[in-house]
Amino acid sequence: MKGREFKDAVYEQLSHVAAAYGSPKRIEIIDVLAQGERNVETLSAETGLSVANTSRHLQVLKGAGLAVSRKAGLQVFYRLAGPEVVEGHRVLRIIAEARIAELGRAAKAYFDGADGMQPIGREELMERARTGDVVVLDVRPAEEYESGHIAGALSIPLEELEKRLSGIPLDCEIVAYCRGPYCVLAAEAVRLLRQRGRKAVRFAEGYPEWRDAGLPVETFAPEDFRPAKIQEKTT
């Protein structure tokens, strides 16, 4: 193989992977799969696509090596092929934030209108959680929490939040998080909490960013829901 043929072959494969990221709905599917494995029906419900369209998008992701599947009875479950797929999603977001002003304007307009609060970053969340006087609140669907969550976090899916407010201590600040920087669940949770007189703020990122930074996570539900300190990362 000559040099030109080699370069053409390499760039063709790179473009194949890039094309898999080239759909808004496939990017959203990647965002959901970054939380953990899902079956086609669940992905369909969460993305607002038909089952048939969801399956077609998944086949594109699988064909590009970004997703893998397994069968369990009559159901097919999908997961991301590796952490580099999430990293590709993150880099795409960083480039868009740096180069496309409309993205920043849209995000500001939504989040300012949703909760009007400046979100907090990883270091600040770690520090506040160590004091033991904050509730770290996971407002994603329960199956995402069970797949993995910030250590010590309380699971209350957004649609259950209002009826379960009595289970959250009144004297604690609440830090809500969900899937990532553009996930709307945490912002809506913060808005509801503040309307109900609670002190609440949104985590600027989401579970995948926390996990991929090597910070403390759990894959089981705590035995109780008392505010829990996030322990120091051990080395």
C-alpha positions as CSV (number, residue, x, y, z in Angstrom):
1,M,0.0,0.0,0.0
2,K,1.3,3.4,-1.0
3,G,1.3,6.4,1.3
4,R,-1.6,8.1,-0.5
5,E,-3.7,4.9,-0.3
6,F,-2.8,4.5,3.4
7,K,-3.9,8.1,4.2
8,D,-7.1,7.7,2.2
9,A,-8.0,4.5,4.1
10,V,-7.2,6.1,7.5
11,Y,-9.2,9.2,6.9
12,E,-12.1,7.3,5.5
13,Q,-12.4,5.3,8.8
14,L,-12.0,8.5,10.8
15,S,-14.8,10.1,8.8
16,H,-16.9,7.0,9.5
17,V,-16.6,7.5,13.2
18,A,-17.2,11.3,12.9
19,A,-20.4,10.6,11.0
20,A,-21.7,8.5,13.8
21,Y,-21.5,11.6,16.0
22,G,-23.2,13.6,13.3
23,S,-26.8,13.3,14.4
24,P,-28.4,15.2,17.3
25,K,-30.3,12.1,18.3
26,R,-27.2,9.9,18.2
27,I,-25.4,12.4,20.4
28,E,-28.3,12.3,22.8
29,I,-28.2,8.4,22.8
30,I,-24.5,8.6,23.6
31,D,-25.3,10.9,26.5
32,V,-27.9,8.5,27.9
33,L,-25.6,5.4,27.4
34,A,-22.9,7.3,29.3
35,Q,-25.0,6.7,32.4
36,G,-25.1,2.9,31.8
37,E,-26.5,0.1,29.8
38,R,-30.0,0.5,28.3
39,N,-32.4,-1.6,26.2
40,V,-33.9,-0.2,23.0
41,E,-37.3,0.5,24.5
42,T,-35.9,2.6,27.4
43,L,-33.7,4.6,25.0
44,S,-36.7,5.1,22.8
45,A,-38.7,6.5,25.7
46,E,-35.9,8.8,26.9
47,T,-35.1,10.3,23.5
48,G,-38.6,10.6,22.1
49,L,-37.8,8.4,19.1
50,S,-39.8,5.4,17.9
51,V,-38.3,2.0,18.7
52,A,-37.5,1.6,15.0
53,N,-35.6,4.9,14.7
54,T,-33.8,4.2,17.9
55,S,-32.7,0.8,16.6
56,R,-31.4,2.4,13.4
57,H,-29.4,5.0,15.3
58,L,-28.0,2.3,17.5
59,Q,-26.9,0.3,14.5
60,V,-25.0,3.3,13.2
61,L,-23.2,3.7,16.5
62,K,-22.5,-0.1,16.6
63,G,-21.2,0.0,13.0
64,A,-18.8,2.7,13.9
65,G,-17.5,0.8,16.9
66,L,-19.0,3.3,19.4
67,A,-21.6,0.9,20.9
68,V,-21.9,-2.8,21.6
69,S,-24.9,-4.9,22.3
70,R,-26.0,-8.1,24.1
71,K,-29.2,-10.1,24.1
72,A,-31.2,-11.1,27.2
73,G,-34.2,-13.1,26.1
74,L,-36.1,-11.1,23.6
75,Q,-34.5,-7.8,24.6
76,V,-31.3,-6.2,23.2
77,F,-29.2,-4.1,25.6
78,Y,-26.7,-1.5,24.4
79,R,-23.7,0.1,26.1
80,L,-20.9,2.4,25.0
81,A,-17.9,0.5,23.6
82,G,-15.4,2.2,26.0
83,P,-14.6,5.4,27.9
84,E,-13.1,7.0,24.8
85,V,-16.6,7.3,23.3
86,V,-17.6,9.5,26.2
87,E,-14.3,11.4,25.8
88,G,-15.2,12.0,22.1
89,H,-18.5,13.4,23.2
90,R,-16.8,15.7,25.7
91,V,-14.3,17.0,23.2
92,L,-17.1,17.6,20.7
93,R,-18.9,19.7,23.4
94,I,-15.7,21.6,24.2
95,I,-15.1,22.5,20.6
96,A,-18.7,23.6,20.1
97,E,-18.7,25.7,23.3
98,A,-15.5,27.4,22.1
99,R,-16.4,28.0,18.5
100,I,-20.2,28.3,18.3
101,A,-21.6,31.3,20.2
102,E,-25.2,30.2,19.7
103,L,-24.6,27.2,21.9
104,G,-23.5,29.4,24.8
105,R,-26.4,31.8,24.3
106,A,-28.9,28.9,24.2
107,A,-27.5,27.3,27.4
108,K,-27.4,30.7,29.2
109,A,-31.0,31.5,28.2
110,Y,-32.3,28.1,29.4
111,F,-30.4,27.8,32.7
112,D,-30.9,31.4,33.7
113,G,-34.6,30.9,33.2
114,A,-34.7,27.5,34.8
115,D,-32.9,28.0,38.1
116,G,-31.0,31.3,37.8
117,M,-28.2,29.9,40.0
118,Q,-24.5,29.6,39.3
119,P,-23.7,25.9,39.4
120,I,-20.8,24.5,41.5
121,G,-17.8,22.5,40.2
122,R,-16.2,19.3,41.4
123,E,-13.9,20.7,43.9
124,E,-16.6,22.8,45.6
125,L,-18.9,19.8,45.7
126,M,-16.2,17.7,47.3
127,E,-15.6,20.3,49.9
128,R,-19.2,20.9,50.8
129,A,-20.0,17.2,50.9
130,R,-17.1,16.6,53.3
131,T,-18.6,19.0,55.9
132,G,-21.6,16.6,56.1
133,D,-24.3,19.3,55.9
134,V,-25.3,19.0,52.2
135,V,-27.6,16.5,50.5
136,V,-26.2,15.4,47.2
137,L,-29.3,14.6,45.1
138,D,-29.4,12.4,42.0
139,V,-32.5,13.3,40.0
140,R,-31.9,10.9,37.1
141,P,-34.2,7.9,36.6
142,A,-33.8,5.2,39.2
143,E,-32.1,2.7,36.8
144,E,-29.3,5.2,36.1
145,Y,-28.7,5.7,39.8
146,E,-28.5,2.0,40.3
147,S,-26.0,1.7,37.4
148,G,-23.7,4.1,39.3
149,H,-23.9,7.4,41.3
150,I,-21.9,9.8,43.3
151,A,-21.0,8.2,46.6
152,G,-23.5,9.0,49.3
153,A,-26.0,10.6,46.9
154,L,-29.7,10.3,47.5
155,S,-31.9,9.1,44.6
156,I,-35.1,11.0,43.9
157,P,-36.0,11.0,40.2
158,L,-37.3,14.4,39.2
159,E,-40.9,13.3,38.7
160,E,-41.0,12.1,42.3
161,L,-39.3,15.0,43.9
162,E,-42.3,17.1,45.0
163,K,-44.0,14.3,46.8
164,R,-40.8,13.1,48.5
165,L,-39.6,16.5,49.8
166,S,-40.4,15.5,53.3
167,G,-37.6,12.9,53.1
168,I,-34.9,15.6,52.7
169,P,-33.7,17.3,55.9
170,L,-34.8,20.9,56.1
171,D,-31.5,22.3,57.5
172,C,-29.3,21.0,54.7
173,E,-28.2,22.6,51.4
174,I,-29.1,20.5,48.4
175,V,-26.8,19.9,45.4
176,A,-28.7,18.3,42.5
177,Y,-27.0,16.6,39.6
178,C,-28.0,14.6,36.6
179,R,-26.4,13.4,33.3
180,G,-24.1,16.2,32.4
181,P,-23.7,19.9,31.7
182,Y,-26.7,20.2,29.4
183,C,-29.0,17.8,31.2
184,V,-32.1,19.8,32.3
185,L,-33.2,17.5,35.1
186,A,-31.0,19.1,37.8
187,A,-31.9,22.6,36.8
188,E,-35.6,21.8,37.0
189,A,-35.1,20.1,40.4
190,V,-33.3,23.2,41.7
191,R,-36.1,25.5,40.5
192,L,-38.7,23.3,42.3
193,L,-36.7,23.1,45.5
194,R,-36.2,26.8,45.7
195,Q,-39.9,27.4,45.1
196,R,-40.5,25.2,48.0
197,G,-38.2,27.2,50.3
198,R,-35.2,24.9,50.1
199,K,-31.6,26.0,49.6
200,A,-30.4,24.3,46.4
201,V,-27.8,24.6,43.7
202,R,-26.9,22.6,40.6
203,F,-23.7,20.6,40.0
204,A,-22.1,22.0,36.9
205,E,-21.3,18.6,35.4
206,G,-22.9,15.2,35.8
207,Y,-22.3,11.6,36.9
208,P,-20.1,10.6,33.9
209,E,-17.7,13.5,34.4
210,W,-17.5,12.8,38.1
211,R,-16.9,9.1,37.5
212,D,-14.3,9.6,34.8
213,A,-12.4,12.0,37.0
214,G,-11.8,9.1,39.4
215,L,-13.9,10.6,42.2
216,P,-15.9,8.4,44.6
217,V,-18.8,6.5,43.2
218,E,-21.1,3.7,44.2
219,T,-23.2,1.2,42.3
220,F,-25.7,0.4,45.1
221,A,-28.2,2.4,47.1
222,P,-27.1,3.6,50.6
223,E,-28.8,1.9,53.5
224,D,-30.3,5.2,54.5
225,F,-30.7,8.7,53.2
226,R,-28.9,10.8,55.8
227,P,-26.5,13.4,54.3
228,A,-23.3,11.6,53.7
229,K,-19.8,12.9,53.5
230,I,-18.0,12.1,50.3
231,Q,-14.8,10.4,51.4
232,E,-11.4,11.3,50.3
233,K,-10.2,9.5,47.2
234,T,-7.8,6.8,48.2
235,T,-4.6,6.3,46.3
